Amino acid sequence: MAWLMRWRQVAVSPERAVAPDERLSWPQTAVLGLQHVVAMFGATVLAPLLMGFDPNVAVLMSGVGTLLFFVLVGGRVPSYLGSSFAFIGVVIAATGYSGSGPNPNLAVALGGIVACGVVYTLIGMVVSATGGAWVERWMPPVVTGAVVAVIGLNLASVPIKNMAPTPFDAWMQAITFLSVAAVAVVARGMLQRLLILAGLIQASLIYALLTNGLGLGKPVDLSAVIAAPWFGWPQFMAPRFEFQAIAMIVPVALILVAENLGHLKAVGAMTGRDLSPDYGRAFIGDGLATIVSGASGGTGVTTYAENIGVMAATRIYSTAVFVIAALMALLLGLSPKFGALIQAIPLAVMGGVSIVVFGLIAIAGARIWVDHQVDFRDPRNLMVAAITLVLGTGDFTLKIGAFSLGGIGTATFGAILLYALLGRARQ
């Protein structure tokens, strides 16, 4: 814990990066923190909306979770914890959520999220005691890449089937993902980094013009935004523990391990530091943050790739930046007006953004294969990837009595077990 809250101040220099235990001046650090808040904003808000959670609670808990993670790793790992998309499919399945408005069975999902966080924390404790080599051995790049890709593919039907109730909404979804794509291709600099947020704003303005202006669909209603106070407590909710939901949601812990492991490897490569001694503490920090979030009414959390992108672009890895970002998220989470504004975003626009985000998740899995040069001429790798993708995309479900394991769960366990079994078979 020697680094905790002890950063050496350095000057801005294009020749050198800023290390995790260093910082720029506090005004510069504050601006960089705001940039990370903006980077995480779109996904951290989108995930709770897709599951029917209160986005204010999710943003507030992302700040709390980031601070908790910072303390657990002793300030050594630069990371922001935001809403995990790995929970979306299993939460929707466990609660029967329709895709619009508050989730009426939210408490049941929270119980599963808390249980998942407990399992994740226990994995972290085991890794702290035994080292992380066995995690990498059981979850090599071919497995982690397949599992990450499955998250996006499994969710593909949510925006297409549930978030476009009319032909106009379907067209608006298309306009939305084209808006995001245009920002990604045409924009430069920081605007390109904010492609989700910029595309969402652009599509929302087009939607308002077509509906409020031309009467082509359901108009945007901002009355709740105007009426909401600037500051106030979000709607916290206690979890309810039911075995069926817990059984469906707990396997996500393995996905969170894979995501966090990939994050630590990426940060280690960027900073030139070996973070393997921190694997266990990082898992524990993420697990405890998920427990606290789920116990309060928030989503499960995970380390965010969006913030890795910002670090790669700026070469500033100071953990002080993430402390500032977390404090800013706390302030946003305590603003009901902010929450009302998010709820006012048209469903079709959210659906179009979801199509892009879920697609990017799937491609992120493929990128793991490319970055680690996974050899698909090896029959073992080929079978693991091929079977896992179809299990997850087709929502393959196994039932044993009242227990159901479907979609992401079967794909995750299937990939791990298949890789191990095929390895033994060819020995």
N, C-alpha and C positions, 0 to 999 in steps of 0.2 A: 504493500500500500504506500510505498515511499513516494510515488509520483502523484498521489491523490492531491489535487488542487495546488500542485507546485509546478508551474510552467515557466520556463525561461523565456523572456521576451526577446524576440528577434525582429530584424527589419525585413521588409519585403525585398526579395531578390529573385530575378528571373533565373539565376544560376543554381539555386538550391531549393529543395523542398522544405516545408515546415514539418518537423517531426511531431509525433503524438505528445511528447513532453515539452513542446515549445508552443509559443503563441505569438501572434502579432499584437499591436496595440489593442486595447479594449474596444475602441470605436470600430476598428477594422474587424475584430473578432465578432462584434455584434452584427455587422453587415453580412459576414460570412455565415453566421448562425441563421439569419433570416433566409439566406439563399437555400440552406439545407431544409428549413421549414417548408419553403415553397416546393422544393424537390420532392419531399415526402407527402405533401399535402394531398395531391390528387388521389393516390392509391390509398392513403390512410383514411380518407373520407369515402372513397368509392366502395371499399370492402364492406364497411358497416351498412351502407345503404343497400347493397345487394343482398344482405342478410336480414334487413329490417331492424338493425341496431340504431341507437341514438349516436349520430356522428360526433356530437359534442363530448360524450363520454369516451368515445374511441380516441379522439384527439387528445383529451386530457390524460388518458391512460398511456398514450404513446409518450407523452412527456414524462410521466411518472416512471414508466418502464425504462426509458432511456437513462434517467438519473440512477435508477436501481442497478442497471447493467453497468454503468460507469463506476459505481462504487464496488460492485462485485469483482470487476476485472482490474481494480486499482488504478483506473485511468489510463491503462496501457493500450486499449483497443478502441480506435475511433469508430463509432457505430451509432446509428439511429435505429430505434425499434418502433416499427409502425404496424398497422393492421395486416395480418397474414391472410393471403388469398387461399392458402391451403385449407382453411376452415370452411370456405364458402360452400363447396359441394356437400360436405357431410352435414353442415348446419342446416342447409335447405332440406336435405333428405330427412334429417332427424326431427325437424319441426314442421315439415309440410308447408313451408313458406311459399306464398304465391308470387313474390317478387315485387310487391308494391305496398308501401306504408309500413307501419310498425309490425314487427313479428309478434303474433299473439302467444307463441310458445317460446318466447325468448328465454325464460328462466330455465327451461329444460336444456337449451343449448349452452347456457352459461355453466350449468353443472358439468357438462361434457368438457367444456373448455378448461375449467378448473382441474378436472381429473387429468386431462392431457398435460397441463402444466406441471402437475405433481409427478407424472411419469417422466416427463422431460427433465425435471430437476433431479430425479433419482438417477437418470442416465448420466447427467452431469457429475453427480457425486461419484459414480462408478468410474467415470473417465478421470476424475481428479485423483482417485486412489490408484488406478492401474495404468494411466497414460492413454493417449489417443490413438495409438497405432492400430489397435483392434477395430476401431471405428472406421478408419480408412480402409482396412482390409475387407470388412463386411460391406462397405458402401463405396466401391471404386467409382470412377467417373461414368462408366457405362450404366451403373445402377442409379446414381444421383441424377444424371442427365435424363434418364427415362422417367423417373419419378417427378421431376420438375416439369417435364413436358406434359405429363399426364394431367397435372393440375389444370393447365390451360385447356387441354382438349376435353377433359371431363366437364368443364364449365361452359363449353361452347353453346350448348342448347339453351342456357338460362336467358341470355339477352334475346336470342332469335325467337324462342317460343313464348317467353313470358313478358317481354318488355316492348312489344310492338302490337298492341291489340287492334289497331286499325291500319289500313293501307297507307294513310298519311304518316303514321308513326314509323312504319317500315321505311318509307322514303326518307324520313328525318334521321333514322339510324344511319342510312347510307350517306346522307349529307354530313353527319357527324364524323363518321370514320374517315371520310374524304377530307374533312377539315383538319383532323389530326394528322393525317398523312401529308397534307400540303405543308403544314407547319414543320413536320419532320424533314421534309425534302427541301423546302424553299428557304426556311429561316436559317439564321446563323447565330453563333454565340449562345448567350444565355437563353434567348427565346427558344432556340431549338431544344435546349435542355428541358424547357417547360412545355413540351409539345402536348401533353395530356391536358394541362390546365388551359393553355392558349386555345387549343382546338375545342375544348368544352365551352369556353366563353364565346368563341366565334359561332359555334353551332347554336348556342342558347339565344344569341342575338338574332340569328336567322329564324329560329323557331318563333321568337316573339314577333318578328316582322310578319311572318306568314299566318300566325294565329291571332294575336291581338290586333294586327294591322289589317290583314286580309280575311280573317274569319275562316281559315281553312282547317282548324283543329281546336283542341282544348286550349284556351288562352292561359298565359302565365299569370298566376295570382301572387302578388307580393304583399297582400294585406297582412299576412302573418309576420312577415319580415318587419313591416312598419310598426306593428303592435308589440313585437318582442323587445324586452329590455336589453340594454347593452351588457349588463353583467348579472349573473345569477347562477345558481347551482344547476348542473345538468340532471337528467332523470336517472339516478342510480337504481339498480335492481339487484336483488339477491338471487343467487343460483338455486335451482332445484335439481336434485340428483336422481336420475332415473337410469336404470341399467342399460336399456336399449340405446338411449342417446349416448351414454358414456362409451358403450362398446363401438359405436359408429365413429365417435370423434377422437378417442384416445390414440388410434393409429397415426394420427397427424403428427404426433410427437416425433416419429421417425423422419417425417418430411422436414420438420423444423430442424432436426439434427443435421440433415443433408444441406439445408439452406444455410445454416449457421457455419457449418464446416466449409462450404464454398466461399462464404463471406470472409472467414478468417484467412483462408488461403489467398484470396484476392488481395486483402489488405496487407498480408505478410509480403506478398510479391511486390506491391507498390512501395512499401516502406523499407523493404530490404531487411526485415526483422523476422526472426523465427517466433511465431505465435503459438506453436504447438503446446508449450507449457501452459497456455491460457485456455486451451480447449474446454477443460472441465468447468472452469469458472465462468466462461462465456455461456456454456449450456445452462449452468445453474442460474445465471443472471437472466437469461431469456425465459427460462422456466418459471422463475419466481415472478417475473414481470407478467407472464401469461396468467398465473394464478391470481395476482392482484387485480389485473384487468377483468378477468372473468368473474371474480367475486364482487366487482363493482358494477357490472352491466356492460363491460366493454368486450371487444373482440380479443382473440388470441393475437400475440405480437411476434414479430420476427425481425431479424436484421434486414436492412433495406438496400437493395441493389441500386436504387435511384441515387442514394447518397454516396455509394461507391463511385458512380459516374461523376458526381460533382467533385469528389476528391481527386479522381484521375485527371479531370480538366484543370483544377486549380493547383494540384500538388501541395495542398495544405491538409495535413493529417492531424492537426492539433485537436486533442480531445476537449479543449476549452470551447471550441466551436460548437460541439454537440451539447455541452452543458447549457450554453446560451440558447441553442435551438430548442432544447427540452423546456426551458423556462418560458420561451415564447409560446410553445404548444400549450402549456398550462394556462396561459392567459386566454388563448383562443378557445380552449375547452370550457372556460367559465363565461362565455358570451352566448346567451340564448339567441341573440340576433344573428350571429354567425351560423348557428344551427338551423335557424329558420330559413336563412338564405340558401343553405345546402339543400334543405327539403324542398325548396321551390324550383330546383332544377327539373326540367321536364323529364318524364320517364323515358321517352324515346331517345333523348340526348344521352342520358345515362346508359341506355342500351347500346348506342353506337360507340361510346367510350369503352364500355365493357368488352365489346368485340375486339377492339384494338388491344386492350390490356391482357385479355385472355390469350390472344394470339402471341403477344410479346412474351408471355410466360412460357408458352409452348416452344417458342424459338430460343428462349434462354436455356431450356433443356438441351436443345440441339447444339447450342453454342458450347455447352460443357463438353460435349463429345468432340467438337472441333478443336477447342482449346487444349484438350488433353490427348488429342490425336488417337481417339478410340479406333481400334482396328476392327472393322466389320467383316473382314475376311476371316476372322476368328469365329467359328460357329457358335462358341459360347456367348460372345458379345452379341452376335446377330440374333440368337434365340431370345436372350434376355430382353433386348430392346424391342423386338417385334412383338413378343407375347405381352409384355408390360403395356405397350401403347394401346393394344386392342382391348385388354382387360379394363384399362382406365377409361378409354374413350367410349366403349360400349357399356360402361357401368356394370361390369360383371359382378354378380352378387352371390355370395355363399351364405346359406342359412343353416344354422345348427340349433334346432329348437326355436327359442325366442330370439336368439342371437343372429344378427345380420351384419355381414361385412361386405360392403359394396364399393364399386368405383375406385376411388383413390386408395382406400384401405387394401383392397385385394391387389391392386397394382403395386403398392409399396411393399407389402409383405411378399408378394409374388416375385418381385424383382430380386429382393434380398435372398430369399430361399432358393430361387431358381439358379442364381449365380453360384451359391454355395454348393448345391446339389450337382450341377453340371461340372463344377470344378472337381468334385470327388469322383464323378463318373469317368473322367478321362485320365485319372491318375493310374 
